[in-house]
Each structure stands twice: as C-alpha cells, then as structure tokens.
Amino acid sequence: MPLERSPYQDPRTWKMTPAMIRARKPFFKGNMIGLAAFTGLSVGIYFYTYSFLHKDNDFSDVPIPPVSEEELAQLRKEFEQERQNRQ
C-alpha cells in the first residue's frame, strides 16, 4: 500500500481528528511566533534592499551641458519625424 492511513485523520473527510488537534495545540503559539519572526525578517530584508537600491545618485556629480535653443529645436524636429515614421 503506497500510503497508509494516518490515525490522526478522519478517513472519510481527511480532516484532523480531535486527538491531532490536541497534539498540535502546545506548539501553536511557538509556531506562530516563528512564523512572525521569519515573515518580519523577510519583509525587513526586502524593504532594506529596496530602499538601498533606490538611492541611485551615481550621476549626481556629472554636470549637464547646456543645450542651445537651436539644438533643442533640431532635437524636437527629429523626435517628431521619428514618431510620425513609426505611425
């Protein structure tokens, strides 16, 4: 027989029997504390990493060269032409 029936499960509904519920009761509080600790640790690591990675100031010390009005007009014209070609 591949799977033997557990004496702690009802064979018709596969729900836990009162004996199984009584056997698990002393460990419930400890399991919930462990679950909260692991969940808190995981969420804390996630948010620490998220906040660390969003401090992106790699190019803050690089000066942006000024753009003249003629260059800006030329870039706008090229952009509009590209957009019309795609449509």
Backbone torsions as a table, in degrees:
resi	resn	phi	psi	omega
1	MET	NA	123.5	-175.9
2	PRO	-67.1	-43.7	179.0
3	LEU	-124.9	124.2	177.1
4	GLU	-91.0	148.4	-179.7
5	ARG	-70.2	137.6	177.5
6	SER	-84.0	139.8	177.4
7	PRO	-72.7	-7.6	-178.4
8	TYR	-99.6	8.0	176.2
9	GLN	-126.7	141.8	176.8
10	ASP	-70.7	124.8	-175.4
11	PRO	-65.8	-22.3	-179.4
12	ARG	-87.5	-40.1	-174.5
13	THR	-108.9	-10.7	-177.6
14	TRP	61.0	19.8	175.9
15	LYS	-86.7	161.4	179.8
16	MET	-70.6	141.0	176.6
17	THR	-80.6	163.3	176.9
18	PRO	-56.5	-31.2	178.1
19	ALA	-65.8	-40.2	178.5
20	MET	-68.0	-40.0	177.8
21	ILE	-61.9	-43.0	177.3
22	ARG	-64.8	-36.3	-179.0
23	ALA	-70.1	-31.6	-178.2
24	ARG	-86.8	-18.8	-173.2
25	LYS	-56.9	-42.4	-178.8
26	PRO	-65.8	-21.4	-176.7
27	PHE	-96.1	-6.0	-173.9
28	PHE	-62.7	-47.4	-177.1
29	LYS	-64.4	-43.3	177.8
30	GLY	-63.6	-39.7	177.9
31	ASN	-64.8	-39.5	179.3
32	MET	-68.5	-37.0	176.1
33	ILE	-64.9	-42.9	176.9
34	GLY	-63.1	-41.0	177.4
35	LEU	-62.1	-45.0	179.3
36	ALA	-63.8	-40.0	179.9
37	ALA	-65.1	-46.6	-180.0
38	PHE	-66.7	-39.0	178.3
39	THR	-66.0	-44.3	178.8
40	GLY	-63.1	-40.8	178.1
41	LEU	-63.6	-45.6	-179.8
42	SER	-63.2	-45.5	-179.8
43	VAL	-66.2	-39.8	177.9
44	GLY	-62.3	-44.6	178.0
45	ILE	-63.7	-41.3	179.5
46	TYR	-61.0	-50.2	-177.2
47	PHE	-69.9	-33.1	175.6
48	TYR	-63.2	-45.8	179.6
49	THR	-64.4	-42.5	179.5
50	TYR	-61.0	-45.5	-179.1
51	SER	-70.2	-34.2	179.4
52	PHE	-67.5	-41.2	-176.9
53	LEU	-75.3	-19.1	-179.8
54	HIS	-93.1	13.2	172.6
55	LYS	-96.6	56.4	-173.4
56	ASP	-86.7	94.8	177.4
57	ASN	-122.7	37.1	-176.4
58	ASP	-63.9	-34.0	-175.7
59	PHE	-109.4	18.9	-178.0
60	SER	-69.5	-23.8	-179.5
61	ASP	-91.3	-2.2	-179.8
62	VAL	-88.3	121.6	-179.5
63	PRO	-73.7	144.1	178.2
64	ILE	-92.7	122.6	-178.9
65	PRO	-69.4	145.8	178.9
66	PRO	-69.8	146.5	179.6
67	VAL	-112.5	128.1	-179.9
68	SER	-75.3	163.7	-179.7
69	GLU	-64.7	-34.4	179.1
70	GLU	-66.2	-43.3	178.9
71	GLU	-64.4	-40.7	179.7
72	LEU	-63.6	-41.8	177.7
73	ALA	-63.9	-41.3	178.8
74	GLN	-63.6	-42.5	179.3
75	LEU	-65.3	-40.1	177.3
76	ARG	-63.1	-41.5	179.4
77	LYS	-62.5	-44.9	177.7
78	GLU	-62.8	-40.6	179.6
79	PHE	-63.4	-44.1	179.0
80	GLU	-64.4	-38.9	177.8
81	GLN	-64.5	-42.1	178.9
82	GLU	-64.0	-41.0	-179.1
83	ARG	-66.1	-40.3	178.5
84	GLN	-68.2	-36.2	178.1
85	ASN	-65.3	-32.6	-179.0
86	ARG	-74.2	-25.7	-177.3
87	GLN	-83.9	NA	NA
